[in-house]
Amino acid sequence: MIDRRDILRLLGAMFALGSGAAAVAAPSSGGQPFSWDWLQDHAAALARTRPRPLPQPDPRAHAVDYDAANRIFFRPDRALFAPAGVDDGYAVRLFPISRNAPIPVRVSVVEHGRARLIEHSEDMFAIGPGEGAAPKILPGIAGFRVMNRGGVGDWLAFLGASYFRSAGPLDQYGLSARGLAIDTGIDGREEFPVFTAFWLERTGSDGDGGLTIYALLEGPSVVGAFRIASRRLGGSGTGEVVQDVSMAIRLRRDVARLGIAPLTSMFWYDEGNPGQRADWRPEIHDSDGLLIHNRAGERIWRPLGNPARATINGFADPNGGSAFGLLQRDRAFDHYQDDGVFYEKRPGLWVEPQGDWGPGAVMLYEIPTARETDDNIVAFWTPDQPARAGASFAFDYRLRWIGGEPGASPLARVVDRWTGTAGRPGLEPIAGARRVVVDFEGASLEGLDRSSGVRAVVSVDRGKLLSATAYPVVGRPGRWRLIADASTSDQPANLRATLEKGGSPLSETVIHQYGA
């Protein structure tokens, strides 16, 4: 298993040493014609043939652990897209083969409509100081990263399977995006297709920069072409990272659950579930909730959980593709107390469908975990259209790596959530019941009081709702608290709650899931 924390530490932590020479990594001479149309045609042609063997891990990579890999650095003077040492925040450096990234990929540079393959050579990399014998530089390229202006740290990285990450506007890696999810949440059937080849094309110029990444996706069930136009708003400062994605895939065999624009994150525990706390730190998670903006105009906030057994939930949208994302809303350092990995700075990732995606659902898959090195949260869109062998799918969407909310809304949002025993404080708890407390905050609630006609609209899909009330929090203008007690059952149950006035919503809808 890949150690997730080592991967995150590796991104942005590789040695930044090297000479000041102006040479760059040398692509092979000549090259071949390349275009987005060519890549789509190439992927479609491959899908019609017998699956070819995918690249296999180099067994020698096991010896290159985190410490050893951190001593192997790509020479800054060999960076792509930084000729003569000019670096406007889009220079690319390559990752070496290591224990956490043992499978080689092909990387080409596209210029003037021609693609030239980057040939691996040991002198692309150098060995930094450290304890023990110098690690061996293995043949092959594991992936690549896009450097900050000046070459200190990176803001975008592609490394492993079809995963890619951005450090976002707060300059801290966290959750990941994936090219495609196949049969996620179906026991024993999940498939992880891989990006086997990349073509990198520099777009724009200083002040209006960008990097377009083309990728070939391959797996037993699918072949696909991806175009990911990436840019950092505000130049190479601390702006939002935006990626416009076009994907075209063809299925080789039936897929029971096709996952479009999958997001992968980690949630261990938070302040809302104190019984799950096992570490001295008050909270540990990369994301604390799934936000959905569906085409009916509803805003849904689903706090993440660490269930006793793996669970999957669907949020249907018959009107077309919902916008959705995994967010880290809690930005207070003292809620985490982690001065090493800074969970309060982890980016959110927001998916905005482009065009008509047709009916389908946002899916949320949660897996039990007892440590922070497991990615145990997956969210993605699954279309209602059957995913049969020979079928083709094409989707366009925008990914936004953000530090706040994805867009202004007049509705109050969930800012805190707690769970505990049901019943009035000071009296005997209600047996077989649980309490959920949710705080909403926003301009739509300012100036309202207990006489304003604000209602707590609450329902449960299993068990029985015992009580529900809402009231303004004293001394906190624009903040209201909703308290609901509900009986539990032997199956997971969902409590759905919102604040309304005169039949119109004042807040987003929160969906809290009780464990079995």
N, C-alpha and C positions, 0 to 999 in steps of 0.2 A: 504494500500500500504506500502511496505517496504521502509524505508528511506535509500537511497543508501549511503549517507554520514555517517549516523550512523553505517552502516555495515562496511564501510571502516575504520572508526575511531576505531571500536571495534576490528578489526583485528590488532594484534600487540600492542593493548593498554590496554589489560586486566592486572590487578594487577599481579605482579611477586613476591608474598610473599610466605611464607611457611617454614616449618621446614627442617632440613637437613637429615631427615631419609631416608633410602634407599628403603623403600617399594614401590611397583608399583601398579597401578590399577589392581585389581585382576580379571582375566578372570574366567569364570565358569570352574569347574573341568572337566576333561575328554576331551571334545571336539569331533569333528567328522572329518572324512577325508575331505580334501579340495584340489582342484586343479583348474586350469584354464579350463580344459576340463569339470570338474564337473559343474562349474558355467555356462558355455555355455549351457550344457545339461539342467541344472535347469531352465535357462531363457527360453529356447525353450519349455520345458514342461509347464511352466506357461502360455506362449503365447497361448497354445492350449486349455486353460481352460477359464472359465468365469472370467473377471477381478475381483480381490478381492478388497475390500475397502482399499484405501490408508490411512496411518496415518493422523489423523486430528490435527489441532492446539489445544493446551491446552488453554482453554479460560482464565485460570489464568495468562497466559504469558503476557497478555496485561498490567498488573500492573508492569512488570519488564521492564521498559524503559531503554534507553541508560545508564543513570547515575546509575540506579540500577544494570544493567547487568555488568557494569564496576567494581562494588564492589564484584561481585561473581567471584572468580578465582579458576581455577583448581590447586590443590596443586602440586607444582613442584616435591615433593618427590614421587608422584604417577604417574609420567610421564611414558609412554610406551617407550621401547627401550632405557632406560637410567639406567640400573641396577647399583647399587652401586654408583650412582651419576655420572657415566661416560656419558658425553654428547658430541657426535662428530658432532652435527648439524642435527641429524635426530630424536631426541626425540619428542614424540607426546603428546600433551595435548588436553583435550576434552572441548568442548563448552557447557555451561549450556543452558537450555531452557530459552528464553526471548521473548520480544515483537517482535524483529527483526528476531528471529529464533525460532518459536513456535512449530515446528513439530519434533518429536523425530525420530532418526534413530538408526539402529542396527550397532554396531561396534564390530568386532571380531579380534583377533590376530591369525596369522597363524605362526606356528612353526613346522618344521619337518613334513609337510604335513597334519597337523591337525589344525582345527580352533576352537578357544574357545571364546565364547561370553563374552564381557565385561558387567558385571551386574552393573547397576547404584546403587550407594549408596550416601547418602548425604555427607558422610565424604570424598568423592573425592574432594569436593569443600569447600571453606571457604569464609567468608565474610570479606572484607576489610573495612577500616574506611570510613566514609562519613556522609553526613547530613541525618537526618530523620531516620525512623525506618529501621531496617535491612531487606533487601529483602528476600523473601522466595525462597529457593532452591527447584525447582519443579522436579518431577521425570522425568528422561529421559536424553538423550544425543542429542544435536542439530547438532553436527559436530565435526570437529577436526582441529588442526593446527600443523604444523611442525616447531619446534623452531630453532632459530639461535644457534650456539655453545655458551654455557654459559647461555642459557635460557632467554636472553633479546631480546624480539621481535620475530617475526616469519617470515618465507619466503614462506610458502605455507599454504593454508587454503581451506577446503571444508565446505561450510555453505549455506544451502538453496537450495531447488529444485535440479537441477543437476549442479549448479554453482560451480566453483572453481577458485581461484586466486593465483598468485604469486607476491611477492614484487619485483622480478627481481633483476638485478645486481645493481640498484640504490637504493634499499631498500625502495621502495615506492609503495604501492598498487594503482591500477588504474582500468584498464579494467579487464574483466572476460572471462573465457572460460565456455562452457556449454557442457553437454554430448550430447544433441540432440536438434534440433529445429524442430517443427512440425507446418506447415501451418503459418509460420511467414509472416506477411504482407498481410494476407487474413483477411479482416474485420470479427471480431467476431468468428474466427475459431482457433486462435492460441491455442495450447495445450502446457503445461509445464510439461513433465514427470519428475519424481523425482528419485533421488538415495535413495532407501529405506534401503539399507544395504551395509556395507563396510567390507572388510577383509583386514587387514594391515599386510604386510610381510616385515621384514627388510632384505635387501640384501646388499652384500658387507661388507666392514669393514672400519675402520678409514683410510682415505686417498683414499679410493675407495668405498665410501658409496652409499647408495641408499635406497629408500623406494618404494615398489610396492603396489599400491592401487587397489584392485579389488572392483567393485561396481555392484550392481543389479539396473537396471533402470526399472521403472514401470510407466505405464500411460494407459488411456483408449484405446489408439491406438497402443501401443507398449510395448514389454518387451525386455530388452537387457542386455548383459553382457559387462563390460568394464574392461580392464587391463591397468593401467597407471603407468608405471615404471618411477619414478621421481628421479632426482639427481641434485645436484648443482655443476657445474664444478668448479674446484679449491677448492674442499672441502667445508668448511663452511665459505669461504670468501665472496667476493662480485662478484662471477662469475655468468655467464649465467645459468639459470635454464632450464633444458631439460626434457621433458616428452615424452616417447614413448608410444603411445596409440594404443591399439587394441580394436575394438568394433565389436560385433556380435549382430544384432537385428532381431526380427521377428515382423511383423506388424499384429495387430489384425483386423484392418480395413483399408480402403483406406485412403491414405494421399495425398493431392493435391500438397504439396510442402515439401519435405523432406530435412532437413538442416543438413549436416554433418560438424563436427568440427566448430560449431558456436562460434563466438566471439561477445562480447557485450561491448559497450563502451559509452562514453558521449561526445557530442560536442554541446556547446552552441553558441559560436561565436569566431572569431579570427580577426586578423588585416586585413584579406582580405575582410571582410564584415563589415565595420565600422558602417553601418546603423543598424545592429542588436545588437550593444553593449548597454547593459542596466545596467551594473554594473561599478563601478569605476576601476576595474581591466581590463587591456587592452585585455586580452584573457582568456577564460575559456574553457578548453577541456582536456580530458584524451588522446585523439588521434586526429591527424589532417589530416590523410589520409589513404586510402586503397591502398596498394601496391600489384600488381599482377605480377608474373613471369609465363607466359603461356608456353605451350609446343612448340609453334611456335617460341620462343625466344624473344617475345616482352616483354618489361618492361612497365607497366602501373601504373601511379600515379593518383589516383582520390581523390582530396581534399574533405574532408567531409563538409557537409553543414547542416544548420538548416532550412529545407524548410517550406513554408507556410502551406503545407499539406503533409501527409505521402506519401513518394515515394519509389519505389523499382526499382532497375536497375540490369540487368544481364550482365555478361561479359563471353560470351560463349567460351569454349575451346573444340572443337571436337576431339582433339588429346589426351585428357586425363586430369587428375586432375592438375589444376594449383596450384602452390605454391602461398599463399596469406597471408596477415596479416594487422592488424591495427597498425599503428606506430605513435609515437610522435616524429616527426623530429625536431621540434623547441625546443631546449634545453637551451635557454637563460632565466635566471631568470627574467631579467628586461622586458621581453615580457609578463610576467604574474603578477609579483609583488605580489605573494601570498606566504607569509612566514609562512603559517599555514598548507597548504596541498601540496605545492610544485609540481605544475603541470609539471614543467620542468623535473621532475624525474620520471614521470609515465612510466612504461615499455611498450615496443611494444610486440606484440604477433604474431609469424610467424608460419604458418602451412605448413609443408612439407609432401605431400602425399608419401606414401611408396607403391610400387607396382602399378598395373594398375587399376586406378579408373574408367576408361571408360569415354566416353564423358559426358559433363555436363556444368555447369556454376558457376562462383562465383557470389553470389547475395549480394547486398548491400541494406539494408532497413534503411531509415532515417525518424525519427518521429519528428514533431515540439516539441520544448521545450522552456520554459521561465525560467528555473532554472537549477542549476548544480546537483541537486539530482536525476535527471531522467536519466536512461540509455536509450538513444534514438537512438543508432546506433547498428545495427546487421549485421554481415557479415558471410557467410557460403557457403559451396559447396552444390549444388543440382544436383544429377545425372539425366541424360536423361531417365534412365530406370524407367518405371512407378512403383510407390510405391503402390502396390495393397495389399489387405488383404491376409495374408498367405505368402507374400513374405519375403525372408530373405536377409539381406545385411550385408556385412563384410568389414570393412575398417581398414587399418593401417596408422598411420601418426605420425609425430613428431611435438610437440609443443616446440617452443623456445621463452622464455621470455627474451627479449634483451633490451639493452640500446642504440643501434645504428642501423645500417643497417644489413639485414640478410646475405649478401654476397657481395663480391667485384664484380663490374661490370665496364666494360670500358666506359659505357654510362654515360653522365652527368645526374645529378638528379635535381629535382625541389627543390629549397631551399627557395623560397618566391613566394607569389601570392597575387595580389590585384585586386579589381574590382572597377569600377567607371563609370562616364559618358563617352560616346564616343565622339570623335572629338578632334581636335587640342587644346591644352591648350591655353587659352586666347581668343578663338573664341567661338561662340555660340555652346553649345552641340548639337549633332545630336539627334533629337527626335526619340523616339522608338528604341533606340539602347543602348548597354552596351559595356564597354571596360573591357578586362581582360589582366593583365600584369603578366607575369611569368618570374622568374629568374631561370636559369639553371647554375649549377656549376659542374666542373669536369675536369679531366686531358684531356679528349677528345677535350676540347675547348681551351686548353692552346696553345698559339702561333698563334691562328687564328685571323684575322682581317677582316675588311669590304671587303677586296679584295680576301678573301680566298674561296669564293663560298658557304658560309653557307646560307642555305635557311630556312625560316619558312614555314613549311608545315602544313596548318590549314584547317579544314573543320568543317561544322556545319550540324546537322541533321534536324534542323528546322530554318526558317528564312533565312537570307542572310548574307554571309561574306562580310563586307564592305571594310576591309583593314587588312593587316597582314605584319609585319616587324620584323626583329631581328637584333641586333647589340651588340658588346662587350661593357660591362659596363666600363667606364673610371676608371682607377686606380685599377681595380679588375681583375687580371689575371685569366683566366679560368672561368670567369663569363659572361654569355650572357643574354640579356633581350629580350623577345618576347612580342610584343604588338599586340592585335587583337581587332577590333571592329566588332560587329555583331548586326543585327537587332533582336528584341525580338518578341515573339508571345504570344498567349494566352495559350500555352502549354509549359511545361518544354522543354528546348533545350540543347543539348550537343555540346560543342566545343571541338574538338580533335586537339592537336597540338604537333609537335615535331620539332627538329632541324635536318637537313640533310645536307650532303655534298656529291655530286656525286652520289646521289641516296641511300646512306647508312646512317643509323641513327647515329647521334652524341649524342642524348639524349634519355632518357625514354620518353614515350608518356604521356602527361598530358590530362586528360578529365575533363573539367570544366562544371558544369551544371548550366544553368541559370534558375531561378525560373519563374513560369508563371506570 
